[in-house]
């Protein structure tokens, strides 16, 4: 769910730095990333970074905001589709399209959340808010399908994605993401035909 640095040269430096931070933190991790790395990825002189961000933590927070904006854009596009089933399947397809990136580096949001969980600066709550936005959106889709258990189904969907992202990255096997996306599509199709007591996202 990250944007490419290509085509960003005309955008504001702050936005370019935030988007570049999201990408570099994904590929290198928080601890290994320096301000110079992000400046280079954003094509901004390193001395200019301090005009916008005084510390790396501020850039991490900006990267989280960039993840949030990317997710908001994705949700806006998905909401143009006619049915909740279509929207959920399009989300799955988007995840599957990122399978090569996931195999190499893991889920952008999930890996960042895992890293920030080990810190005590509050940034873990910021990334949790981004993930909650996706969870709330998924819940609305299941509710629109008439599911009284929409919240539980939303958790099951996001948990399945995070789990397969971890396995895809661990085994460096993009095909795992494709297989799981197909299984989840069939699961979504089955929900309209079943009662809540019959459902099991793990089956």
JOMOUR-V757707 format. One record per backbone hydrogen bond with DSSP energy under -1.0 kcal/mol. CO is the residue of the C=O (numbers start at 0). NH is the residue of the N-H. E is the energy in kcal/mol with one decimal. If there is no record, write none. Layout:
CO/NH/E  CO/NH/E
//
This chain:
4/7/-1.7  7/10/-1.9  11/15/-2.5  12/16/-2.7  13/17/-2.3  14/18/-2.6  15/19/-2.5  16/20/-2.5  17/21/-2.0  18/22/-1.7  19/23/-3.0  20/24/-2.7  21/25/-1.1  22/26/-2.1  23/27/-2.8  24/28/-1.5  33/37/-1.7  34/38/-2.7  35/39/-2.4  36/40/-2.1  37/41/-2.1  38/43/-2.7  44/47/-1.7  47/50/-1.2  48/51/-1.2  48/52/-3.1  54/58/-1.2  55/59/-2.5  56/60/-2.4  57/61/-1.9  58/62/-2.3  59/63/-2.1  60/64/-2.1  61/65/-2.0  62/66/-2.3  63/67/-2.2  64/68/-2.4  65/69/-2.5  66/70/-2.4  67/71/-2.5  68/72/-2.3  69/73/-2.2  70/74/-2.9  71/75/-2.2  72/76/-2.0  73/77/-2.8  74/78/-2.5  76/79/-1.2  77/80/-1.9  82/86/-2.1  83/87/-2.6  84/88/-2.4  85/89/-2.2  86/90/-2.0  87/91/-2.1  88/92/-2.6  89/93/-2.2  90/94/-2.1  91/95/-2.6  92/96/-2.3  95/98/-1.7  97/101/-2.7  98/102/-2.6  99/103/-1.4  100/104/-2.8  101/105/-2.2  106/110/-2.9  107/111/-1.3  108/112/-2.5  109/113/-2.2  110/114/-2.0  111/115/-2.7  112/116/-1.5  114/117/-1.2  115/118/-1.8  122/126/-2.0  123/127/-1.7  124/128/-1.5  125/129/-1.1  126/130/-1.9  127/131/-2.3  128/132/-1.5  129/133/-1.4  130/134/-2.3  131/135/-3.0  132/136/-2.0  133/137/-2.6  134/138/-2.4  135/139/-2.0  136/140/-1.7  137/141/-2.2  138/142/-2.5  139/143/-2.2  140/144/-1.2  141/146/-2.0  142/145/-1.8  148/152/-2.2  149/153/-2.3  150/154/-2.2  151/155/-2.3  152/156/-2.4  153/157/-2.4  154/158/-2.7  155/159/-2.2  156/160/-2.1  157/161/-2.6  158/162/-2.5  159/163/-2.5  160/164/-2.3  161/165/-2.0  162/166/-2.1  163/167/-2.9  164/168/-2.2  165/169/-2.8  166/170/-2.7  167/172/-1.6  172/175/-1.4  173/177/-1.2  174/178/-2.5  175/179/-2.3  176/180/-2.3  177/181/-1.9  178/182/-2.0  179/183/-2.7  180/184/-1.9  181/185/-1.9  182/186/-2.1  183/187/-2.5  184/188/-2.3  185/189/-1.9  186/190/-1.3  189/192/-1.2  194/197/-2.1  195/198/-1.1  199/202/-1.9
//
